Amino acid sequence: NAGVTQTPKFRVLKTGQSMTLLCAQDMNHEYMYWYRQDPGMGLRLIHYSVGEGTTAKGEVPDGYNVSRLKKQNFLLGLESAAPSQTSVYFCASATQGGQPQHFGDGTRLSIL
Amino acid sequence: DQQVKQNSPSLSVQEGRISILNCDYTNSMFDYFLWYKKYPAEGPTFLISISSIKDKNEDGRFTVFLNKSAKHLSLHIVPSQPGDSAVYFCALRKGGSEKLVFGKGTKLTVNP
């Protein structure tokens, strides 16, 4: 029972490079979320999706794009990475909005 | 403007004693309240929740109390165990929202 799987677990980028973080869930959840966690800042919502083909902005969406082409996958893209995007990124899914969310183990991203 | 505050960044207790983690909020529109636990290098895991129609919910060693008039939420762990050492986040949902708002977390250390 995998739950929520995030790929990759670690990545180092140079400023200006692009990359995509993948989140996959096998629980048939409708809702999916991307958060970033920074020291002393808790979890801040970047983007979320309420179902296949939908996306919406969260609290800190600037510099990120997302896509939900398949129900089980939620992709987070950085088009031109900046050092301020150095963070730990968590993906989560839920059966309904606002209900307990199941989290992946995170992607630690460093941008030099 | 922080809607959800966990004012204690850290808490240290002895094994067997009670741990009390606190969370304050400013918006009376929050109607569902959750606690998550997070170990290093892992994603947050859902612990316990309470809706605004209740003032207490218990699950084994974990009890959540809600004081709506004071806009205050607390998590009691008794007896505390070394395995409870983790960062604890409160997360709140506004009525009808698809999103959760997280506090910044409190690091609990339970000493043997």
Interface residues (C-beta under 8 A of the other chain):
Chain A: V4 Y31 Y33 Y35 G40 M41 G42 L43 R44 L45 Y48 V50 A56 G58 F90 A92 G97 G98 P100 Q101 H102 F103 G104 D105 G106
Chain B: Q6 P9 Y32 L34 A41 E42 G43 P44 T45 F46 S49 F89 A91 R93 S97 E98 K99 L100 F102 G103 K104 G105
